[in-house]
Amino acid sequence: MKIRILLISANPKDTSGLRIDKEFREIQETLDKGNYRRGFIVISRSAIREQDLRELLISKKPHIIHFSGHSEKNGIYVEDDYGNSKFISNLGLANLIFATKSIHCVILNSCFSEDIAKSLTNHIPYVIGMESTIADELALAFSKGFYTYLSHNYNFEKAFYYGNNAIDLASDKKKHFRSLNIKPKEPHKSIAKIFIGNKNLSILLYNFLSSKITLAVPILTMLIIIPLYFWHDYIERTGCPDTQIAIHEELDLDKEVFKIEPGNYQIGKLGKSLRVINIKGFLMDRYEVTNKQYLKYIEKIRQTESLPSDWINEKPAPHLMMFPVSQVSWEDADKYCKSLGKRLPTAEEWEIACLKNEKKSNYHCSSLSSVGSYFSNTVPEIFNLNDNLSEWTQSLYPLQDSSSSKTTILKGGNYQGGYEQCSTEAGITNEAAELFIGFRCVSDQS
């Protein structure tokens, strides 16, 4: 899953001039230098109007919204059709964005935006606002620091610390700034503040029932919106509306395996690489390792240095628990499998399993899906081998020079790049922890 960042700005002609173009350019350049630069999609819009914001939220479904411009305690300023300022109140802004379920974080890089940030915490997990006025150069410093960290690790709290530290370093009056107001141990004061909230369907009901319009209208509206809400939630969990799911959360996925019998198997492509090999039998996990399984492992070993960067507050989002874990390096994937008495499959084992399952695994969707998703009428023995995420193997690349290579063979297509032949191989460094890479384990038959 690529992280969509929506950069929006407004600098109406009846307000003081800001260097927002420079800030957005610096953000893009900062992201381009990060380890996960291919994991971000940046959408930038200036001279934003209220209707523009509404359309962008619906069409782009951003994970991060970054606003730069003018604001005061009660709301932000956008532009009208003539370039003049138009005020959107805190409540108006909340009502604009509360239905966009994809949003993880909102950054209000504008003056006096702390109260606006607080008003959004019932809707958004992380909201960052400024306590008082903030100069152009300090707003730019915060953005560079924040996105520098985010481009390497998808953790908003730590990215906030980096952004606020950048303010400290750029400011001539360091005593007026501090890091974060949610941790009591921090002793000094700050312009930038971060607030941790949540998203809850109850806010939808509250907004309608507390309005001044008649009770009949909100009740009728809820009868329409609530089914749509749960349908949208289903789409987020499954990835595609036309798939089936052969899994439930109570299933012990570690014990769900498929047996590959020992024997001779033909692998490779027609021509030079086509060959017959003999393998011992093995048991392959039917499902990719999920966020839920990996979280259980992380909590057991108490090691958080190399968490997937799209986890928030050291945990995956609740609705992504049954999605395959990604952004795990080869070494960490290998350690996970070994902790269960298993191992990563060889490239040959993976290909044999794929060939035996190919006619039943014709599912492909352009978005990441929960494990166990399938498209055909026949339930496959092994799920998502060649469509959801590409998968680690234990085979070095190239095979004929494995003694000197430090690159591992990656097998299978993924939701970003599409379907691949079972024989297709790609080489990637062991340290890679990409959004399109997952893994599953195998064990030897006893």
C-alpha positions in Angstrom: 0.0 0.0 0.0 1.4 3.4 -1.0 0.9 6.2 1.4 -1.0 9.1 -0.2 0.0 12.6 1.1 -2.2 15.5 0.2 -0.4 18.8 0.4 -2.9 21.6 0.3 -2.4 25.4 0.7 -4.2 28.6 0.5 -2.7 32.1 0.4 -5.6 34.5 -0.4 -4.7 37.8 -2.0 -6.1 39.7 1.0 -3.7 38.0 3.4 0.1 38.2 3.9 2.3 36.4 1.5 3.8 32.9 2.3 6.5 30.8 0.7 4.3 27.7 0.5 5.7 26.7 -2.9 9.1 26.4 -1.3 7.8 24.3 1.6 6.0 21.8 -0.8 9.1 21.6 -2.9 11.2 20.8 0.1 8.8 18.2 1.3 8.9 16.4 -2.1 12.7 16.5 -2.2 12.9 15.2 1.4 10.6 12.3 0.6 12.6 11.5 -2.6 15.7 10.9 -0.5 14.2 8.5 2.0 14.4 4.7 2.1 10.7 4.4 1.4 10.6 7.1 -1.4 8.7 4.6 -3.7 6.1 4.1 -0.9 4.6 7.6 -1.2 2.3 9.3 -3.6 2.3 13.1 -3.1 -0.7 15.1 -4.3 -0.1 18.9 -4.2 -2.8 21.5 -4.6 -2.5 25.3 -4.1 -5.1 28.1 -3.9 -7.5 25.5 -2.4 -11.2 26.2 -2.2 -13.7 24.5 0.0 -15.1 22.5 -2.9 -11.6 21.5 -4.0 -10.9 20.1 -0.6 -14.1 18.1 -0.6 -13.4 16.6 -4.1 -9.8 15.8 -3.2 -10.8 13.9 0.0 -13.4 11.9 -1.9 -11.2 11.1 -5.0 -7.7 10.8 -3.6 -8.5 9.2 -0.2 -5.3 10.6 1.4 -3.6 9.0 4.4 -2.0 12.3 5.4 -3.3 15.8 5.0 -0.8 18.7 5.2 -2.3 22.2 5.3 -0.1 25.3 4.9 -1.6 28.7 5.0 -3.4 31.1 7.4 -5.6 30.1 10.3 -6.8 31.3 13.7 -8.1 29.5 16.8 -11.5 28.9 15.3 -10.7 27.7 11.8 -8.6 27.9 8.6 -8.7 30.3 5.6 -9.1 28.9 2.1 -9.9 30.9 -1.1 -13.1 31.7 -2.8 -13.7 31.8 -6.5 -12.1 35.2 -6.7 -9.0 34.5 -4.7 -10.2 36.2 -1.6 -10.2 34.6 1.8 -13.0 32.3 2.9 -13.2 31.0 6.5 -13.9 27.4 7.4 -14.7 26.9 11.1 -13.4 24.0 13.2 -16.7 22.3 13.0 -16.9 22.9 9.2 -13.5 21.4 8.7 -14.3 18.4 10.9 -17.5 17.7 9.0 -15.5 17.9 5.7 -13.0 15.2 6.7 -14.7 13.0 9.2 -16.0 10.6 6.6 -12.6 10.0 5.0 -11.7 6.9 6.8 -8.3 6.6 5.1 -6.8 9.6 7.0 -4.1 8.7 9.6 -2.7 12.1 10.3 -3.5 15.8 9.7 -0.8 18.5 9.9 -1.9 22.1 10.3 1.3 24.0 9.6 -0.2 27.4 10.3 -0.6 29.9 13.1 -2.8 29.3 16.1 -4.0 25.9 14.8 -3.8 24.1 18.2 -7.5 24.4 18.9 -8.4 23.2 15.4 -6.2 20.2 16.0 -8.0 19.4 19.2 -11.3 19.6 17.5 -10.3 16.9 15.0 -9.1 14.3 17.5 -12.4 12.5 17.6 -12.0 11.9 13.9 -8.3 11.4 13.2 -5.7 9.3 15.0 -2.9 12.0 14.9 -3.3 15.7 14.5 -0.5 18.3 14.7 -1.2 22.0 15.2 0.7 25.2 16.2 0.2 26.9 19.5 0.9 30.4 18.4 2.3 32.3 15.4 5.0 30.5 13.4 7.4 32.2 11.0 7.8 30.9 7.5 11.3 29.5 8.1 10.2 27.6 11.2 7.2 26.1 9.4 9.6 25.0 6.7 12.0 23.6 9.3 9.2 21.6 10.9 8.1 20.1 7.6 11.6 19.1 6.6 12.3 17.4 10.0 8.9 15.7 10.1 9.1 14.2 6.6 12.8 13.3 6.9 11.9 10.9 9.6 8.6 9.8 7.9 10.5 8.9 4.7 12.4 6.3 6.7 9.9 5.2 9.3 6.1 5.5 9.2 5.7 6.7 12.8 4.0 10.0 13.4 5.0 10.5 17.0 8.7 10.1 16.3 8.4 12.1 13.1 6.8 14.9 15.2 9.8 14.9 17.6 12.1 15.3 14.6 10.0 18.1 13.2 9.9 19.9 16.5 13.6 19.4 17.0 14.1 21.1 13.6 12.2 24.1 15.0 14.4 24.2 18.0 17.5 24.2 15.9 16.2 26.8 13.5 14.9 29.1 16.3 16.9 31.9 17.9 14.8 31.6 21.1 14.9 27.9 21.9 13.5 28.4 25.4 10.1 29.1 23.8 9.8 25.7 22.1 9.4 22.2 23.3 8.8 18.8 21.9 5.4 17.2 22.8 2.6 18.0 25.2 1.3 14.4 25.6 4.3 13.1 27.6 4.6 14.6 31.1 8.4 14.1 31.3 8.9 16.9 28.7 9.8 20.0 30.8 9.7 22.9 28.4 7.1 24.5 26.1 6.6 24.3 22.4 4.9 25.9 19.4 4.1 22.6 17.7 1.7 20.2 19.4 0.5 16.7 18.6 -2.8 15.2 19.7 -3.7 11.6 19.6 -7.3 10.8 18.9 -9.4 8.1 17.4 -12.0 7.5 14.7 -15.4 6.3 15.8 -18.8 5.9 14.1 -20.4 7.6 17.1 -19.1 10.9 15.9 -21.2 10.5 12.8 -24.3 9.9 14.8 -23.5 12.8 17.1 -23.0 15.3 14.3 -26.5 14.5 12.9 -28.4 14.2 16.1 -27.0 17.4 17.6 -27.7 19.5 14.5 -30.6 21.9 14.5 -32.4 20.3 11.6 -35.5 18.1 12.3 -35.0 14.6 13.7 -36.6 13.0 10.6 -33.9 14.2 8.3 -30.9 12.7 10.3 -32.7 9.4 10.9 -33.4 9.1 7.2 -29.8 10.1 6.4 -28.4 7.5 8.8 -30.5 4.8 7.2 -28.6 5.6 4.0 -25.1 6.4 5.4 -24.6 3.6 7.9 -24.9 0.8 5.3 -22.5 2.7 3.1 -20.1 3.1 6.1 -20.0 -0.7 6.7 -19.7 -1.4 2.9 -16.7 1.0 2.8 -15.2 -0.7 5.8 -15.7 -4.1 4.0 -13.9 -2.8 1.0 -11.0 -1.5 3.2 -10.7 -4.9 4.8 -11.0 -7.0 1.6 -9.3 -4.7 -0.8 -11.9 -5.4 -3.6 -15.6 -5.7 -3.7 -15.8 -8.8 -5.9 -13.6 -11.1 -3.9 -14.4 -13.9 -1.4 -12.6 -14.5 1.8 -12.0 -18.0 3.2 -10.7 -17.0 6.6 -11.8 -15.7 10.0 -9.8 -14.2 12.8 -10.2 -17.1 15.2 -8.4 -19.4 12.8 -4.9 -20.5 14.0 -3.0 -19.5 10.8 0.3 -21.1 12.1 -1.3 -24.5 11.8 -2.9 -23.9 8.4 -0.5 -25.6 6.0 -0.6 -27.5 2.7 1.5 -30.6 2.1 3.7 -30.8 -1.0 4.6 -34.4 -1.6 8.3 -35.4 -2.3 9.2 -36.2 -5.8 10.4 -34.9 -9.2 9.0 -31.6 -10.4 9.6 -29.6 -13.6 10.3 -25.9 -13.0 11.6 -22.9 -14.9 10.7 -21.3 -18.2 10.5 -23.0 -21.5 13.9 -23.1 -23.0 17.2 -22.9 -21.2 16.0 -22.7 -17.6 13.4 -25.5 -17.9 14.6 -28.4 -15.6 13.5 -31.2 -13.5 14.4 -31.3 -9.8 13.9 -33.7 -7.0 12.7 -32.3 -3.6 11.9 -33.6 -0.2 8.3 -33.0 0.8 7.5 -29.9 2.8 4.5 -28.1 4.4 3.8 -24.5 3.2 1.7 -22.0 5.1 -1.6 -21.5 3.3 -1.7 -17.8 4.2 0.8 -15.0 4.2 2.0 -13.9 7.6 -0.5 -11.3 8.9 -0.1 -8.1 10.8 -1.8 -9.8 13.7 0.6 -12.7 13.7 3.7 -10.4 13.4 2.4 -8.2 16.3 2.1 -11.3 18.5 5.7 -12.2 17.7 6.9 -8.6 18.3 5.2 -8.5 21.7 6.8 -11.8 22.6 10.4 -10.9 21.8 9.9 -7.2 22.9 11.9 -5.8 20.0 10.6 -2.7 18.3 13.6 -1.4 16.4 12.5 -2.8 13.0 8.7 -2.5 13.1 6.9 -2.0 9.8 6.9 1.7 9.2 3.2 1.9 8.5 2.3 0.7 12.0 1.0 3.5 14.2 2.2 3.6 17.8 4.0 0.3 17.4 0.8 -1.5 16.3 -1.0 -2.0 13.0 -4.3 -0.3 12.5 -7.2 -2.4 13.9 -8.8 -3.0 10.5 -5.5 -4.2 9.0 -4.9 -7.0 11.5 -5.8 -9.7 8.9 -3.8 -8.0 6.1 -0.4 -9.4 5.2 2.5 -7.8 7.0 4.9 -5.9 4.8 8.0 -3.8 5.2 9.8 -6.7 6.9 13.4 -7.3 6.0 14.7 -10.8 5.0 16.5 -11.1 8.3 13.4 -10.3 10.4 11.2 -12.6 8.2 13.8 -15.4 8.7 13.8 -14.9 12.5 10.0 -14.9 12.6 9.8 -18.3 10.8 12.5 -19.8 12.9 10.7 -18.7 16.1 7.9 -21.1 15.0 10.3 -23.9 14.1 9.8 -23.2 10.4 11.9 -21.5 7.7 11.5 -19.4 4.6 10.9 -21.5 1.4 13.5 -22.0 -1.2 12.8 -20.4 -4.6 12.2 -23.9 -6.0 9.8 -24.8 -3.3 7.9 -21.6 -3.8 7.6 -22.2 -7.5 6.4 -25.8 -7.1 3.7 -24.7 -4.7 2.7 -21.9 -7.1 2.5 -24.3 -10.1 0.3 -26.8 -8.1 -2.0 -23.9 -7.2 -1.8 -21.8 -10.3 -5.2 -22.7 -11.8 -6.9 -21.7 -8.5 -5.0 -18.5 -7.8 -6.1 -16.3 -10.7 -7.1 -13.6 -8.3 -5.6 -10.1 -8.7 -6.7 -6.8 -7.4 -5.0 -3.4 -7.7 -5.1 -2.9 -3.9 -3.8 -4.8 -1.0 -6.3 -7.4 0.3 -6.8 -9.3 3.5 -5.2 -12.8 3.5 -7.5 -15.6 2.2 -8.9 -13.4 -0.6 -9.7 -15.3 -3.8 -11.5 -14.6 -7.0 -12.2 -18.0 -8.6 -15.1 -20.3 -7.8 -12.8 -22.9 -6.4 -11.1 -22.2 -3.1 -7.3 -22.5 -3.6 -5.1 -24.7 -1.4 -2.6 -21.9 -0.9 -3.9 -18.3 -0.9 -2.4 -15.2 -2.6 0.8 -16.8 -3.7 1.1 -14.6 -6.7 -0.9 -11.5 -6.3 -1.1 -9.7 -2.9 2.6 -9.3 -2.0 5.8 -10.5 -3.5 7.4 -13.0 -1.0 10.9 -13.6 0.4 12.7 -16.9 -0.2 15.8 -18.2 1.4 17.6 -18.7 -2.0 20.3 -16.3 -3.0 20.4 -14.5 -6.3 21.8 -15.4 -8.8 21.6 -19.1 -8.0 24.7 -20.0 -9.9 26.8 -17.7 -7.8 25.2 -18.0 -4.4 28.4 -18.1 -2.5 29.2 -14.5 -3.3 25.8 -13.0 -3.6 24.1 -11.0 -0.8 20.9 -10.6 -2.8 17.9 -12.8 -2.2 15.3 -14.1 -4.7 11.9 -12.6 -4.5 9.0 -14.6 -5.9 5.5 -13.7 -7.0 3.6 -10.7 -8.2 2.0 -8.1 -6.0 -0.9 -5.7 -5.9 1.3 -2.9 -7.3 3.0 -4.6 -10.2 0.4 -7.3 -11.1 0.5 -11.1 -11.8 3.8 -12.8 -12.5 4.6 -16.3 -13.9 5.5 -18.8 -11.2 9.0 -19.1 -12.6 9.7 -15.3 -12.5 12.4 -14.3 -10.1 13.7 -10.9 -8.9 16.7 -10.1 -6.9 16.6 -7.7 -4.0 18.9 -6.9 -1.2 18.3 -8.6 2.2 18.0 -5.3 3.9 15.0 -4.1 1.8 11.8 -3.6 3.8 9.4 -2.6 1.1 5.6 -2.0 1.0 5.2 -4.7 -1.7 7.2 -7.5 0.1 5.7 -10.0 2.5 6.4 -13.6 3.3 5.1 -17.0 4.5 6.9 -19.9 6.1 7.4 -23.6 5.3 8.5 -26.6 7.4 10.0 -29.9 6.5 7.9 -33.0 6.7 8.7 -35.1 9.7 
